[in-house]
Amino acid sequence: MADTEKEASWYVVHTYSGYENKVKANICKTIENRHLEDQIIEVRVPVQDLVELRNGTRKNVQKKLFPGYVLINMIMNDETWYVVRNTRGVTGFVGPGSKPVPLTEEEMKPLGIKSDNVVVSFKEGDTVAVVAGVWKDTVGTVQRMDFGKQAATITVEMFGRETPVEISFDEISKLG
């Protein structure tokens, strides 16, 4: 991806407590409606898997790491700021005087966020070969690219029909 991917940074948005997933869903819907996929790259509500003991029974639960906060990987400009800031449930960006401040490398490491921008030789619509993993030696067409997950959704022919499969960037090579 070109320059747009390099300008994106992670920002923290404050939400009403308990509205984190709703805010994420609303922002994702707006991204889709306004075609901002190249400017707002990823929206995350970091969670941690825990085992709780309730009434003598073990139960797997997901706890939000930062209740009341949502992380957004985006290119900050007037339009993206407006879209995020005016999403129902968002109370503001984290930063002095509501001026959004991107997270630093040190702040992102414990969150498991990789900031190294992956440069890939293929784009949506390209024909690619899978070079590793369970789909090795399969050829498909790139339908979608998710830089947050560092994976692409490609269509492969399976049982005589086109089937979407998500494959890691490092397992794909462009053909031709």
N, C-alpha and C positions, 0 to 999 in steps of 0.2 A: 504494500500500500504506500502511497506517496507521502507528501508532506503532512496531510491531515493526521496520520497516525502518530507522527512525532510530536505534534503540538498538544496532544491530549495529555491531561493530568488527572490524578485522582483528587476529588473534592469530597468533603463531608457535608451532608445536609442534615439539619435538625428537624425532627418530625414530632408530632404528638405521640406519646408513648402508646404502643400497641398498634400504631398505624403504619409501621415500617413496611410490611408486605403490601399493604394497600397502596402506599406511596410508590413503591417499586412497580406495581402493576399499572398504576395510573401514568407514571413516567414512560414506561415501556409502550403503552397504548398511544401516548402522544408522539413518541419517537416514530412509531409506525405510521400514524395519521399524517404527520408533517414531513415524513421522509427524512428524518434527521439521523439515520443509522450511521452516517459517516462522521457525525459530530458528537453524538452521545453514544459512546461505544459500549458501555456496560453499566448496569445498575446492580449493586450487591447489598444484601442484608447478611452480614457475616454471622454464622451460627456455629455452635460447638455441639457435638454429639456427646451426650452424657447418659449414664445409667442411674436412674433414681430408684430408690427402694420405697415402694408405697404399699402399705398394709401387708408387708412381708413378701411382696412380689416385685421382681426386677422389671423395670420398664425403661426402654430406650426413649429418650426425649431430646429434642433440639432446643438449646437455649440460645437466645440472641446474645452475641458478645457485647454489643453496644446498644442496649435498649434506647430507643428514641433517636437513633442515627441510621442513615443510609449512605453508602459509599457510591460515588458516581465517577466513572472514567469518561471525561468529556473534554471537548475543546471549548474553552470559555470564550463566548462572544455575547453580544446583546441578545440574540435570539435564544441561545441555549440557556442563558441566565434567566431570561423571562419565562421560558417554558418550565424550568425546574422550580423557580421561585414561586410561580403561580399555580403549582400543582396542589390540589386539595390535600391537606394534611402536613404540608411543608411549612415550617415556621421560619426557615432561613438557612443560609449557608453558614458554616463555621468559619470565623475569621473576625478580625477587629472591625468594628463598625459595620458588620454584615458584608464586608468586602471578602469575597471568597479567596481562601489561601490554599493552594494545592498541598497535598501531603508530600513530605520529603521521603527520600529513599529509606532513611532510618525508621520513619514512622510506618512505612509500608511493609518492611520485612516481617515483623511479627504477625502481620495480617495474612501472610502467605501470598501477597500480590507481587507478581514479577513485573518490573517496569521495563525490562529490556524489550525493546520493540523488535518483534520478529520480522525479518524481511523474507518474503517468500517470492518465488519466481512465477507463481501462478495467480490467476484471479478468477472471479466468477465467470462461468461460461467456458473455461479452458478444459481440455481433456487431460487427465492426469493418470498416472500409474501408481498403485499402492506398492511401496517398496519394502514394507515391514508389517509385522502383526498378522492377525488372522485373515485379513483381506489381501495379503501379499499376492502380487502378480495379477491383481484385478485392475481393470481400466474403467474409469468413470468420468463424469462431467461435474465440475464444481458448481453447486447450486447456491451455497451460502458460505460466508467465511466469518468465524467468530474469533476475533483477536483476543478477547478476554479469556476464552477457553483454549486458545491457540489450536483450534480445530476447524476443519471444513466439513460441510455436509456435501457429499457427492452422491450422484445417482449411479447405481450399478445394476446390471441386468441379473435378475435372480428369478428362477422358475418362469422365464419368459416374460417378465415384466420389470419395469424400472422401479427400483427401491432405493429410498434415501438412506445413507449410512454416514454417521459422523466419524471422521478419522483425524487423528492428530496431524498437525502440519509436518512434523518431522518424519511421518510415515508416507508422505506423498511427494511425488516428483512429476514435474510438468513433462508432457510428451511433445516431441517435435521441437 
